[in-house]
Amino acid sequence: MRMYDLIMKKRNGGALSKEEIDFMVEGYTKGDIPDYQMSAMMMAVYFVGMNAEETLHLTMAMAQSGDMLDLSGIQGIKVDKHSTGGVGDKTSLALAPMTAACGVKIAKMSGRGLGHTGGTIDKLESFEGFSTAISTETFIRNVNDIGIAIMGQTKELAPADKLLYALRDVTATVDNMSLIASSIMSKKLAAGADAIVLDVKTGSGAFMKQEKDAFGLAKEMVQIGKNAGRNTIAVVSDMDQPLGRAVGNALEVKEAIETLKGKGPEDFTELCLTLGSLMLCLAGCARTQEEGREMLKKSIADGSALDKLAEFVKAQGGNEKMVYDTSLLPAARIVEPLPAPKEGYIEKLVCDEVGICSLILGGGRETKESAIDLSVGIVLEKKVGDYVKKGDVLAVLHANDREKLKEASNRLLLAYQIGEKETKEGPVIVGIVK
């Protein structure tokens, strides 16, 4: 088998067989196939596309290119949740303890943030002493004992995906539905869950800016999951403005804790209840979504969800007292309001710009090696649809550097579009793909 022949076959519109895809992925991972040939293949795929069978084979080949996590030692159905990422997306921080308190086994691998979207691990490290660098044995034991564990993604998990993504990133071949879907799902399948709930974001702060593209990706990933024998459901959710009101690591942790107390923002709470009810159904803990929602609400009302978060934090070396007293979490030295320059309705809030402002303050990474400041960020006091008078507080910035604060404030002001038109905030749940 020669890579040259496979490139020509795909370029001419042919479908690659499982054996051909396995040869290609294995050869590239080992370094036997050079970058220039794989670049040519990725460009051929970009223009010609892949059918459902090819996409599944590519996903499985990437998943099997490294370690496949064996979670058979965990009792019950293991459910994983994945978000395609956005601004203020702290969902796992509230969703995992809520669902675990209702009996779902949460065995999750998470990553760090890069750019203006935050990572679950960074946020969790706002708890003093917390670590995701735990052994597989500890990971499995914690899920069995308390129902939840989160560990960092290992280098051995789907290494072919890391190599291929880096190549696609520099050859303008990232934006292809089959390649995006296989990249995400290869890691989910390698992580060993029995069932997967996907949160696919759409809007100005999402990778998929257009609704139709978000639904296309959701359908593609659900099909891959089902073809691979995993019960998979996708929720398409809005990211045209930040989720909730807090953007920044420790600030988002505080908001997640407030949500577990029943005091969270309406959009964030609704997303958690929707995703959580689907997770409960897939785990066999609830018969219907309505029953699942009531179970989740009860876990908030009786305090068991909050206690589960504290139990989880303690089990991974963190200071669980911070769960009950959020004043112990990292806090910025400078807290400054951003006043509205004029009267009117918030017609638009450019989502990714809010994320970039948090990044400027030090709450995100420009590169993988960048250090982040867990204490900084933004709390949005006004969002789309709100009416403001001149001088009303649009947002509160948390900073440790005056120059960064000035730059972020000026940019955040431009992210707000204030006009005379009354604009209603759209629903956070755009649709569900099963």
N, C-alpha and C positions, 0 to 999 in steps of 0.2 A: 504494500500500500504506500502511495506517495502523496505528500501534501499537495504537490503541484496538481495532481489529478483531481483532488477534492476541491481545490479552489476553482478549477475550471468547471467542474460539475455544478457547483453552487452558482458560479457566475452565469452559467447558461440556464439557470432556473431549475436545476435538479434538486431532489430531496436527498439529504444525507441519511445513511442508515445508522443504526445504533453502533455497529462495529466501527464505522468510519468516524463517528463523533467521539467514541471512546478512544480511538487511535489518536485523534487530533488533540483532545484535552490532556490525555496522559503524556503524549509527546511534548506538548508545550510546557506542561508542569515540570517535567524532568529536564527541560532545556534542550531537547533533541530537535524541536521545531523552532526556527528563528523568529524573532519579532516581525521581520518584514513579511514572512509568509502568513503569520497569524493576522497581521494588520490587513493583508489583502483579503483574507477570509472574512474578517469582521466587516470590511467594506462591502463585500459581496452579499453578506447576510443583511446588512443595512439596506441595500437597494432591492434585493430579491425577496427577503423575508424568510421565515421558517414556519412550517406547518405545526400543528399541535403535537404531533408525534416527535418531530425533531426537537421542539422546545422542551418536551419532557425528557428526552434522551440527553440533551445538553445540561439540563438542570441536574439530573441524576449523576451524570459524569463528573460535574463540578462538586456535587455533594460528596461523592465517593472518592474524590481526589486526595482527601486527608482523613482525619478521624471522624467516624460516625458515632456520636454520643449514644451510649447504651443506657437507657433509662428504665430498663426492665426491672431494676431493683426498687423502683418506686411503685407503691400500691396505688391502684386506681388509674383513671384516665388522665393523662398529662395534657394540659391545654396551654399553648403558647399564643402570645399576642404580639403583632408587629405593626409599627407605625412607619409610614414612608417619610415622616419627619415634618416638623414645622416650627413655628415660633410660639413659645409658651406651652409646648406640648409636654406636660408633666404627667401624662395619663397613667403610666405604669406605677407611679408613686402612690396613687390612690386606688387604682383599679386592682393591683395585685393583692393588697391586704383585704379589700372588700370581698373579692371572689374567694380568696383563701379562707376567710372567716365563714364563708358559706359552704366550704367543703371541697372546692376545686384545688387540684394539685398544680401549683405554679412552679415549674422548673424552667427558668428563663436565662438566656444568654443576652447580654446587652453590650452596647459600645459606648465610646466617649463621643463628645460633640466635636464637630469640625465646621468652621465657618459660623454662620449666624444661627444654626439650629443646635440646640443643646443635646447632650447625651445623658441617658439615665444614670450611668455610673458617676459622672461628675456631680450630678444633683445629690445622689445618695452619699457622696463623700462630704457633703455639708454636715453630716452627722460625725462628730469627732470619733476617730478610731475605726470607722466603718471600712470594710475591705471586701472587694469582690474577688480577690486573689485567693480563692479557696480551692481545695482539692476536689476532684470528682466525688470522692467518698464522702466528704463533708457536705457537698452539694446535695447528694442523694439522701443522706441522713437527715439534713435539715428539712427537705421537702416531705419526707415521711413523718418527721416529728412535729413540725409546725405548719406544713402545707405550702411553704414558700421559700425559695432561694434564688438569688440572682448572682451569676458569675460573669466575668469578662470573657469575651470571645478569644479563644486561643488561636495562635498562629497556625495550628494544625487543622483548624476547622475550614473546610472548603478553600484550600490554598489556590486552586485553579481560578476561583472567582476573583481573588485579590489580584492575581497576575493579569487576568483578562480585563478587569475593570481599569487597572492602571494603564493598560495599553489602549483601551477604548477612549479613555480620558484625553489622551494626547493625539488621537487619530480621528476625532470628530465622529465617533461611532457609538456614543453613549445613548443617544436618543432613538432607540429601536425597541419596540414593545416586547418582543421575544427575549432580547438580551437583558432588558431591565427586569422582566419577570423572572427569568432563570437565575439572575444574579441574586435577587432577594430570596427566592424560594430554595435555592441550593443551600443557603445558610440555615434556613428554617428546617429543612428536611434533615440536614446533618446534626441539628441540635436535638433531634430525637423525640419531639412531641407527638402525641397521638392525634391531636386536633389543633387547628390553627385558626385564629381570628385575626384578620388583617384590617388595619385602619388606613385607608388610602385617602390622602389629603388632596384637596383641589382648591385652587385660588392663587392669589398673588404671592402668598408665603409658602407655596408648595412646589414640589418638583413638577407636578402635573398642573399647569396653570388652567387648562381648559377642562370642563366637566366631562366632555366626551372622552378625552384621553384618560382621565382618572377611572371612568367606568370601563374603558378598554383594558387598562392595566389590571383592574380588579377582576374582570372576567378571565383574563389570561392566567392570573395567579391562582384563582379558585380552581380553574380547570387543571392546572399543573398539580395542585394539592390533591385533588380528587383522583387524578390519573395515577398518582404516586401512593394511593391508598390512605390518604389523610383526610379526615372530615374537615373541610375548609369553608369558611364564610368570610366575605369582605364587607366592610362598611365604608362607604364614601362619605367623608366629612369635610366641612367647610374650613378653609384656611385662608380666607380672603382678608381676615384680620386675626390678630393673635388669639389663641385659645385661653379663655379666662382673662385675668387682668395682670398677672405677674409674669415677667420675663427676666430670667436670671436665676442662677442655681439655687441659692438658699431662699430667695424670695418665692420661687416656685414650690420648694419644699413646704414653706409656710402655707401657701395656698392649698396644696394637696392635703395638709393636715386639717386646715379649716374645712375642707370638703368632707373629710372623714368625721368631722363634728357636725355636719349638716349645715354648714355656713358658707359653702363654696359658691362660686359664680354659677349662674344658671346654665350657660352653655357647656362649661366643663363638667358639671354634675350630670347633665343629660347625656353627654358622650360616654362617661363612665358607666352610667346605668344601661345604655344601649349595648356597648361592648361587653359589659359584665354579664348581662342577661343572656347574650348569645354564648358566652363562655360557659355559663352554668348549664345551658341546654346541651352543649356539645359534651360536657363532662357527665351528663346524666344526673345532675343535681337538681334540675328543674325541668318540668314537662313542657312549659311554655315560656315565652319571653316575659309575659305579664307576671307569671309566678316568680321568675328570676328577678325581675325588678323589685317586687315586694320583699324578696329575701335580702336583696342588697340594701334596700331602704332600712330594713330591720337591723342589719349589721351596723348601720350608721347610728340608728336611734338607740340601740342598746350598748353602744361603745365597743362592740367586739371587733369591728374593723380597725379602729384606732389602736386597740390593744394588740391586734395582730401585727400592725406596723411596728410597734414597740418591741414585740417578741422577735420579729424578723431582724430589726436593726441590732438588737442585743446579740442574736445568734451569729451575726457576722462581724462582731467586735466593736459595734458602734455604741455610743452613749444614748441609751433609750430614754433618759430623762429629757432629752431635747424634744422628743415627740410630745410630751405633756407640757413642756415649757419652751415655747419657740423663741423666747428672748435669749436663750442660750446658743442659738444658731449664729453663724457668722453674720455680722452686721457692718455696713459701710459707715465711714466717719461723716460723710457729707450726705444730707438728705435735702433735696431742693425741688420745689414745685415748678411746673412749667405752666405759666398762665396763658389763657386763650387770648389771641391778639384782637379778636373781634367777636361780635355776637352772631349766632346762627346755628344751623344744624351740622353735626358731623356727617358729611356726605360720604366720606371715604377715609380709611386709615390704611395706608400702604404697608401691608403686613411685613414683607421682608425688610423694609427700611427700619421698622421697630427692632427687628432682630439684629440688624447691623449696628444700630445705636447701642444695644446691649454689648455687642462685640467691641465697639469703640471704648466703652467704659471698662473693659477688661473681662467681661463675662463669657467670652468665647475664644476660640483658637483660630489664628490666621494660618498656622501650620500645625502638624501633629505634635511638634516639639514645644509649642507655645505653652506657657504657664497661664492658668486662669485664676481670676479672683472670684471666689465663691460668693462673696458678699454683695457684689454690685449688680445693678440691673434697673428695671423700670416697672413701676406699678401704674397701670392705666386707670385713671379715674373716669375718663369719658371714652366711649366707643361709638361705632356707627349707629346713627339714629338718635343719639343724645343731643339735647339742646343746650347751648352754653351762652352765657353772657360774657362780655369782655372782662378779662381778669379771672374768670373761673379756672380752677385747676384742671388742666387736660391730663396731666400725668405727674408722677413723682419720681425723680431720678435719684438713685442710690449710687454714690461714687466715692472714690478714695483719691482722686486726682482732679484738680481744678481745670486743667487744660483739657483733659478728656471729657469732663463734664460739660464744658462750654461747647466743644465740638459736637457731642451727642445731643445736647439741648437744641442747638441750631438745626441739626439734621432731623430731629424728631418733630420739630415744629412744622417742617416742610412735609412730613408724612401725613399730617392732619390736613384734610381738605374741608374747610368750613364754608357753607353757603346757605342760601335761602330755601333750598329744596329739602323737605322732610323725607328722610330716607329710612326705611325699615331694615333692621338687621335681619339677614336671611337665617333660615334654620341651620343648626349645626350638623344635623344628619341630612345628607343630600339623598342617600339611597342605600339599599342593601343588596348585595349580589350573593346568591346562594348556588 
